[in-house]
């Protein structure tokens, strides 16, 4: 790992899909707001199967934080569950 990479920290990218009542309840808007607050990037969209899918990229600690937040708020408000798949990272 280069000195620059070490200084920048470890970056992480994860795909996710949220199952349950996640469409029509502002779940995507919540996810986008959380991403902006934490400084991570990615995308989120509704699927034809009634789930929400997306990808989050950024510093490992911030990706872990939004992963926790999305999973927790989904379960608390809508009894949703989230499947996370690690995509890559340094």
C-alpha positions as MATLAB code, in Angstrom:
seq = 'XXXXXXXXXXXXXXXXXXXXXXXXXXXXXXXXXXXXXXXXXXXXXXXXXXXXXXXXXXXXXXXXXXXXXXXXXXXXXXXXXXXXXXXXXX';
ca = [
       0.000    0.000    0.000;
       1.352    3.421   -0.915;
       1.924    6.197    1.607;
      -0.898    8.152   -0.024;
      -3.297    5.228    0.304;
      -2.394    4.826    3.973;
      -2.934    8.531    4.580;
      -6.308    8.432    2.852;
      -7.459    5.425    4.876;
      -9.124    2.229    3.724;
     -11.953    2.665    1.264;
     -14.815    0.208    1.064;
     -17.599   -0.450   -1.423;
     -20.708   -2.484   -0.648;
     -23.849   -3.406   -2.553;
     -27.055   -3.760   -0.607;
     -30.684   -4.709   -1.053;
     -33.370   -3.881    1.484;
     -36.406   -6.142    1.740;
     -39.749   -5.416    3.359;
     -41.904   -2.290    3.247;
     -39.322    0.095    1.812;
     -41.104    1.666   -1.151;
     -43.429    4.615   -0.645;
     -42.015    5.423    2.816;
     -39.150    7.803    1.832;
     -36.504    5.120    2.417;
     -34.415    6.268   -0.583;
     -34.595    9.885    0.567;
     -33.477    8.866    4.071;
     -30.558    6.904    2.584;
     -29.466    9.834    0.404;
     -29.626   12.232    3.369;
     -27.564    9.880    5.552;
     -24.969    9.475    2.775;
     -24.585   13.255    2.443;
     -24.209   13.672    6.218;
     -21.520   10.971    6.397;
     -19.694   11.980    3.213;
     -20.088    8.711    1.305;
     -21.138    8.299   -2.315;
     -23.114    5.754   -4.282;
     -26.586    5.200   -5.616;
     -29.970    3.906   -4.477;
     -33.090    2.899   -6.431;
     -36.391    1.070   -6.190;
     -36.672   -2.289   -7.957;
     -39.628   -3.896   -9.712;
     -39.554   -6.613   -7.040;
     -40.517   -4.071   -4.349;
     -37.062   -3.800   -2.761;
     -34.551   -0.975   -2.620;
     -31.052   -1.651   -3.937;
     -27.904    0.428   -3.987;
     -24.202    0.779   -3.482;
     -22.199    2.773   -0.933;
     -18.542    3.770   -1.298;
     -16.218    5.700    0.964;
     -13.940    5.438    3.962;
     -14.471    2.099    5.698;
     -15.667    3.598    8.993;
     -18.258    5.781    7.259;
     -19.520    2.937    5.050;
     -19.849    0.795    8.171;
     -21.769    3.619    9.872;
     -24.283    4.075    7.058;
     -24.659    0.294    6.771;
     -25.603    0.194   10.443;
     -27.921    3.215   10.140;
     -29.782    1.859    7.104;
     -30.216   -1.558    8.682;
     -31.333   -0.144   12.037;
     -33.828    2.424   10.730;
     -35.264   -0.080    8.263;
     -35.935   -2.595   11.004;
     -37.204   -0.083   13.568;
     -39.636    1.722   11.268;
     -40.703   -0.883    8.752;
     -39.469   -4.324    9.927;
     -37.173   -4.479    6.906;
     -34.014   -6.475    6.599;
     -30.950   -5.699    4.571;
     -28.556   -7.930    2.650;
     -25.029   -6.493    2.314;
     -22.374   -7.749   -0.112;
     -18.774   -6.524    0.046;
     -17.676   -5.309   -3.405;
     -14.071   -4.359   -2.880;
     -11.627   -2.140   -1.109;
      -7.985   -1.548   -0.389;
];
